[in-house]
Amino acid sequence: MTKQSVADVGGPWIEEEQRWGGPGAAHLRLSYRVTCAAHYYGAGCEVLCRPRDDAFGHYTCSPAGEIVCKAGWTGDYCSKPRCLPGCDAEHGHCLKPDECICHSGWVGELCDQCERHPGCVHGTCSRPWDCICEEGWGGLFCNQDLNYCTNHRPCRNGGTCHNTGQGSYTCMCPPEYTGPDCEKSLHSCAVRPCLNGGACVPDEGGELACACPQGYEGARCETRRLTCSDQPCRNGGICEPRGAGYVCVCPVGYAGTDCALEADPCAAGPCRNGATCTRAGDGFKCTCRPGFRGNRCEIDIDDCAGIMCEHGGTCVDLVNGQRCQCAPGFVGPRCETRVDLCLAKPCANGGECLILDNDYECRCRPGFAGKDCSIDIDECSSSPCRNGGTCRDRVDGYHCACPAGWGGKACTVSLAELASRQAGGHLRRARAQNAANAGGHVIRNTWGKCDAPAPECQNAHNAAAEECKRKTLNTESARLLAALDPRLSRLSADSAYCANSDTSLVKRALEGGGVYVLDDHCLPPTYATQV
């Protein structure tokens, strides 16, 4: 007998029992569970993960068969070591975790310090093998003291130290001291302070004095005193005795106590306006820039001489040139061209541009104003609409929207009043179809005042609802007037739709839905005209 069962990998133990026959017969009891072979994982034991710790990886396996890197290792197979934290990635590397091996030229625990040139004494580096000298030091190895005075202070007794080279110096001693480091006092004749054969003579105050031989002077007899016999004047200078000394009278072109200096006639800057000064014999010569003249280039040449600027332009003198300052409305080198200010089309809203002498003028269309016709004149500003009418501004005019009962251009015409009067004896009676409240409406013309009610019209109530081919009543823009209910409507005639032989009737649909039938039998005949 064969039996198949399904069990999960790594699940609990499963117990099964099989019996044959009745009680006391043989039976089989089984206990089993499913596990993967070593290094295999997954529901079907299909994942292989073998822990290792060698050159190809340093990892263990998770219960699911995933690689888990050991401490200090990273990478897909945990083969890359983690260097010492802070190790310079550019100048260092590692072969195992927590180490930092420096590249050539770099030192330090983290390989972030450059290595100086061998033998560098007082220097630093920003890259390997540099030797950048610190302040006061020089030489290839920064071992030469460039500031010996500051670093060593060799001068004594108030002497002033001066650096004279790499590691050398001189001391400027006060008058009472001498020696390389001002270490000797001159208050003793033993140091022989007097020069050129001068005799040292101590005075009562303990100070020293030198008695100089003839021809020398100075506190220590250090200066030779010349006379005219020594011919001290040079370059042809004449020597004149002055007391114990002399004065040299120098020839032209030379200067100085002994006429040894060659005088520069251009040193005082005699040339003006940027001119170039050059020596010329015993004097100088000025080479002028364009636009100037004179011995010292001090005269500005008038470049406007003979220049005529047209149309009132003014000539402006420039350096080596001129320019015409044109009057408004003119351009060109000589202001010869009149500017057409109308080319830019400055006039708005259809205004006409007119050229003036130095300007332009816009002739505006009706309804506009302003320099450039840009202002729309508001004809409603004077409130022309009366009796509560609403004014709407239009170009060169206005329109009044009149309230019920009023008409006319400025809402000054009482429609109820006109409806009760006769317009010069010419009125039309109107009857409405499908409009119960439209009785009593009439059409009036503009010929005179109304004096009496309109006469009754014949057959108005039997009129057909078509427009006549031949009509004697002009209904273009005519208005309906109501005496009791003053409403304003418009009629318009269109003979294209006349189809009935009855030539006396006109029908039109009006605002509000009423249909008005106009009778042409009222006497005397007349025409309704535009109000």
Secondary structure, 3 states (H helix, E strand, C coil): CCCCCCCCECCCCEEEEEECCCCCCCEEEEEECECCCCCEECCCCCEECCCEEECCEEEEECCCCCEEECCCEECCCCCEECCCCCCCCCCEECCCCCCCEECCCEECCCCCEECCCCCCCCEECCCCCCCEECCCEECCCCCEECCHHHHHCCCCCCCEEEEEECCEEEEECCCCEECCCCCEECCCHHHCCCCCCCEEEECCCCCEEEECCCCEECCCCCEECCCHHHCCCCCCCEEEEECCEEEEECCCCEECCCCCEECCCCCCCCCCCCCEEEEECCEEEEECCCCEECCCCCEECCCCCCCCCCCCCEEEEECCEEEEECCCCEECCCCCEECCHHHHCCCCCCCEEEECCCCEEEECCCCEECCCCCEECCHHHHCCCCCCCEEEEECCEEEEECCCCEECCCCCEEHHHHHCCCCCCCCEEEEEECCCCCCCCEECCCCCCCCCCCCCCCCHHHCCCCCECCCCCCCCCEEEECCCCCCCCEECCCHHHCCECCCCEEEEECCCCCEEEEECCCCCCCCCCCC
